[in-house]
Amino acid sequence: MSELIKVVLTEDEMPRQWYNLNADFTRPMPPPVDINGKPIGPEALAPVFPMNLIEQEMCTDRWVDIPEEVLGIYKLWRPTPLYRARRLEAALGTPARIYYKNEGVSPAGSHKPNTAVPQAYYNKIFGIKRLTTETGAGQWGCALSFASQLMGLECKIFMVRISFDQKPFRKIMMRVWGGHCVASPSTETEVGRRILEADPDTPGSLGIAISEALEQAVQREDTRYALGSVLNHVMLHQTIIGLEAKRQFEKIGEYPDIVIGCAGGGSNFAGIAFPFLADKAAGRDLRVIGTEPAACPTLTRAPYVYDSGDVAMMTPLLPMHSLGHTFVPEPIHAGGLRYHGMAPMVSHALQEGLIEATAIEQLECYESAILWARTEGFIPAPETSHAIAQAIREAKQAKEEGKAKVIVMNWSGHGLMDLKGYEAYMDGKLTDYKLPEEAMLRSMLCLKDLPKPPASERR
């Protein structure tokens, strides 16, 4: 135990089922609704998603089998290792034991293929030939391009313009895997042209890119839309992360006191957190923390409301913490955490008191990422640096308290395509940005006429 650095599982020890937190909520989540507040049925989603994924979206079964073809592709990089960050512990002088689940070992370099592969698979067997999607920092666009290529599908990606400009190598990765990537807003869709006419210099947003992808998805019968975060079936697929981590902790006789993930739309946070939340819901003493950028504070400051997932309001209204579907975030480098809303399941977990939320500014995150790289070696994605910063905060607190806490975080992806952000930080060109209250209130004006979740749901 004293020399432990890495905990591995064999292929035979990899989970064969995903875990659905919906089965263990004390109160069921409010349903998606239409603009009049009426719950929607599966048929409302049929033009956008294949019915087999719609069934998963509405599923309340605790366990869902992973198809054999998906398992076979997962084995290209799964099970992923669980590391102990001993050098970081030493640098901090903390009695805490810090572990991290390294999802950066996937072909795309992040956790995103965990859902890209099954989504491409379910679309393929449903008879779909082409997928459209959006991407922020590019991890999701890369992952879906990779998965689509393996499944023989075409893939069209609308990439938020600021990230399209900041992260050119991710565009090349998508192209290598056969994906076609364009900057959003684009001139290829009505919504894109309308937004460019109103603001030619807009940096774009995930809400805009989603609208463009949805617009093109519903125009062709052989095309469906794939989403990299937010929705229930995405959260489901990502739980393989936490399920593996629990088995790895069992191997070494440990169990975490604190579980941490960065939070943007919710997918990597749910992946590490939800399997542990099953234990917390059953009475286990455990802290689970989602950490987001102070520039896009959905969990920490935004209200719990019904809102659309995109700027053109093409999606149903979802119950979630949201800054408003018209929100355009500041162009911070953590592009994957710049979404206006939080996954309904993650939002509901916060409402239920199962999780905590924190918001950290980008200079502290980059400082933490540099310390990580200079102790643990791996260079983290800007998104991942938020989880690292929170883990360091918790480790310092453990030092003050003199407690040997066990901390685990999801190391959601590497930063080798994000080095311009590191350069800007080291050259002193980055500044902190905390979303001003007046800007937040202005962005939420679009919510005033929308239906509200039941008062009992809004804690």
N, C-alpha and C positions, 0 to 999 in steps of 0.2 A: 504493500500500500504506500510506503514512504517514497517509492520511486515512480509511482504511477504517473504517466503523462497522457496516454491515449487508451480509450476503451473502444473495442471494436466488436461487432457482431458478424456472424457468418451469414451467407445468403439464406441458409435454412432458418435462421433466427429472425429474419425480416418479417414484420407484420403482414398478414394476409387479408386484413380488413382495415377499413378506415373507421374512425370513431366520430359519432354524431352527438355533439353537446346538446342538441335540441331535445334529446331523450331525457336529459337530467336537469333541465331548468325547472325550478319550483313553479314558476308561472310561464305559460306558453308565450312566445313572442307575438306581438300584434302582427296581423297579416299584411302583405302588400295590398295597396288599394288603388283605385282609379282616382281621377281628379275630383270625383264627387264623394270620395270616402268609402266607396263600396269595395269589399274584398274582391280581388280578381281570381279567376280560375286558371287552370293550366293552359286553356286555349288562348288566353291573352298573351302568353309568352311564346306560343308556337311559331310565329314568324321570325323570332329572334334566336331561339335555342331548339335543338332537337329534343323530342319528347323524353328520351331516356335521361337527359340531364335535367329537364324540368321535373321529372319524378324525383331525382336526387335533391333538387332545390326544395321540394315540399316534403321531403321524407322526415319522419320522426323516429325511425328505427335507430337503436343505439349503435349497431354495427352494420357496415355495408361491405360486401365482398369486393376485393380488388381483382379485376379480370386478369387472367393468366398472361395475356399479351402485354398488358400494362406492367405486370410484375417483371416480365422478361426484359422490358426496356429499363425499368427502374434499376435492374441489376447492373446496368452500365456504370452506375455510381453509388448505388445504395447497397447495404446500409452505410450511412455516413458516420465518420468517427466522432466520438465525444472526447474532447481534449480537456485536460486540466491546465489552466493558465498559471503555472508555477512561477514563471519569471515575472509576470505581472504582479502576482501576489507578493513576491520578494521586493519588487520596486515600491509597492505601496506599504510594505511592512505590516500587512494585515493578517489577522488570524483566520480570515475567511478563506474558504476553499472555492475558487472560481472555476467553473466548468463552462465549456461552450460547444455547441453542436455545430459542426462545420458544414454548412450547406453550400459553401463556395466550391466544393469539389465536383459539382455537376458539370456537364458539358457546357452549359450556358453560364456557369459561374455563380449561380444563385439558387434559391429555393424554388424559383418559379416553374421549373420543369415538373415538379411534383403534381401540379394541376394541369400544365400544358399537355402532358402526355395523355392522361385520361380524357381531357376534353377533346383532343384530336381523335382519340380512339372512338369515343362515343359518337362523335359526328361522322366518322368514317362508316361505322356499322349502320348508322341511320341513313346512309346514302348521300351525305353531303360531300361536295367536291371542293368547296372554297370557304375559307374563313376570313373574316375581317376582325380587326381589333385595334385598340389604342395602346400606346405605351408612354410612360413618363420618362424615366431615366434610360429606358431601353432594355432592362432586364427581361421584362415580360415579352416584348417584341422578339428578342433573341430566343427565348424559351419556346414561344409558339412557332416561330420559324423552324427551329430544330425539330419540334414534335410533328409539325405538319409535313416536313420533308420525310420523316420516317413513316408516316401514315399515307403518303402519296396525295396530300392536299395542297392546293394553292393557299397562299397566305398574304393578305394585304394589311399593312400596319400604318396607322396614323400616329406619328410621334410628336409629342408636344414640342412646339417650335424651339423654345429656349434650350431644351435638351438635344434636339436635332442639331443645333449649332454647337452646343457645349461638348457633345460626346460623339464625335464623328466615327470612332471605331466601332461603336455599337451598330451603326447603320451598315458598316461593312460586314459585321458578323451576321446580321440578318440576311444580307445579300448572299453570303457564302452558303447559308442554309436554304436559299431559294425564296426568301421573303422579299416582298416589295414594300419599301418604306418611303413615306412622304411626310413632309413637315405639316403639322396641323396648327392653325387652320390652313386649309388648302383651297385651291380653286376647283377641286374635283367634286365638291358637294355644294348643295344649296346653302346649308348652314355655314360652311366654311367661307363661301363667297360673301354671305351677308355680314359675317363678323369682320372679315378683312376690309369690307367697304366702310364699316363703322370705325375700325381701328386698325389701320394697315401695319402698325408697329407692335401689335399685341404679342406678348411672349407665349400666348396659348395657355391651355389648361387641360387637365385630364377630362373635365366635363365637356369641353369642346371636342376633343379628340374622340370621346365616346360617341357623341352625336354624329360625327362624320362616319365612324365605323358602322353605327347602327343604320344610318341612312343608306349606305351601300349594301348592307346585309339584307335589308328587306326588299331590295329591288330585284333580286334574282332568286329563283326557287332553289337553285343548287348551292346557295350561300347561307351561312349562319354566322352569328357573332360569338366571339369568345372573350371572356373577361378574366383578367388576371388576379382580381381581388374582389372584395366586397360581398359577393353573393354566397349563399349557404353552401352550394356544392363546391365552391373553391375552398372554403374553410374546411370542409370535409376532407378533400384530397390532401390538404397540407398536414393533417393530423398524423401522418406517418412519421413526421419529425419527432413529435413528443412521444409517440408510442415507442419508437426506437430508443429515445433517451431514457424512458422509464425502464426498459429492459437493460440498458447499459448501467444504470444506477443499481439495479438489482444485482448485477454481476459483481459489483464492488461493495455492496452493502451500504450504499449511501442513499439519501433522499434529500432533495433540495428544500431549503427554507424559503428561498426566493427564486421565482421564475421571471425572466425579463425578455421582452422582445420589442424591437422598434415597431411603431404603429403608423401606418399611412392609410391604406384601405383596410388593412387588418389581416392579410393572408399569412405572413410569416409569424406574426404574433400569435394568431390562432393555432398555427402549426405546432409551435412549441408549448403553448399554454393550455389548449383545450383538454388534452389527455390528463394533465395534472388537475385541471378544474373539476374533472370527474371525482377526484379524491377530495377536493375541497368541498364540493357539493355534498359529499358523504360525511363531512365533518372533520376532515384533516386540517390541522393548523398550517397555513401556507399563505404566503404573499405572492401575488401575481401582478406584474407591473407592465403596462404598455407605455412606451415613451415616444413622444412625437416632437416635431420641430415647433418651437415657439412661433414661427412664422405661419404655421397652419394648425392651430390648436383645436382640433375637432373634439377630442375627448375631454380636454381640460377646461374649455371655455364655451364651446358651442352648445346650443340647446338640443334636447332630444325631441325630434319633430318627424313629421312625414315630409320627405323631399324626394325629388327626382335624382337619378344617378347621373344625368347629363344636362347640359345647358339648354338643349332644345326640348327637354321634357318628353323624350321618346320612351323612356322606361316607366314602369309603374312607380308609384310613390312608395318609398321604403321607410320603415321606422328606424331612424338612426340619428346619431349626433351629426349635425351638419352646419356648415357655415353658409349654406345657400348655394344652389346649383349654378348661380351666375358668378360665384367667387373666382377671381383670378389671382393666384398666389404670387408672391414675390419670387424672383428666379434664383432661389437658393439652390445649392448643388445637390441636395438630397431630393432629386426629382421624383423618386418613387414614393415620397411621403407628402406630396403636394396635392392630394385629393381633397375635395371639399367636404366629403362625408366619411363616416366610418361604417364598416360592415355592420348590418343589423344584428348579427349574432354577438359581435364584440360589444356593440352598443348596449344590447340587452344584458350581457354579462356585467357591464358597469352598472346598469340600473338595478340589477339583482345584488350588487355588492360583492360580486365574486372577484373583481379585479380592481386595481388602482390605476391611475393615469398621471403621468408627469410630462412636462414640456421643457425642452432644453434648447438653448440658442446655439448657433452653428460653430462659434469659436470654441466653446467648451467641447463640442463634439469632435472637432478636428484636433484639438489638443489631446483628447483621449485617444483618438485614432493613431496619432503619431506615437504616443506612449505605447500603445498596443503593438504597432509595427516594430518599435525599437526593443520590445521585450519578447513578444510572441512570434515576430517575424512576418506573419501574414498582414498584407495591406488591406484594410476593410473598405467596403463601399461606404460612401457618405451616409447612406441610410443605416447601415449596420453600426456606424459610429454612435448613433443615438443610444442603442442598447449598451454599447461599451461604456459610454459616459454614465449611464444609470448604474451599471454594474460597479463602476469605480466609486460612485457616490455611496453605494451600499457597502462596499468593502471598507471604505473609510469610516463609515458609521459603525461597522462591526469592530474596527480597531478602537474607536472611541469607547465602545461599550465593552471591549475585551471579550467578545463572543466569537466563537469559531463557526460562523454561519456558513451554510452551503448555498452557493449562488450558481444558477445555471442561466445562460442566455443563448439566444439563437444568433449564431454568426451567419447572417442571412445571405452574404455574398461578398466576393472580393472586389477591390477597388482598382484593379489594373486598367480599367477603361475610364477611370475617373481621376486620373493624375493631374489634370489641369486644375481641378479644385484644390488638390494638395499644394500645387505650385502657387496658386493664388494665396492660400493660407500662409505658406512659408515666406512668401514675399510681402506679407502684410497688407494684401489687397482686399481681404474679406472683412466684413463688418457684421456685427450682430443685428438681427432684425426681429423685433417682437411685434406681432400684429396689433396695431393701434385699435382701441375700443371703437372709435368712430368708423374706422374702415370695416370692422367686423359687423357693426350694426347696419352699415350701408349695404353690405353684401347679403344680409339676411332679410332685406326688404322683400325679396322675391318669395319669402315664405308666408307672408302675412295672410294671404287668401287661400292657403292650402289647408286641407283637413289636418286635424291634430290627433295625435295618439290619445287614448283614454287617459284622463287625469291620473288614474291609479298607476299608469305605466311611467309617468314622468316624475321621477324622484329628484 
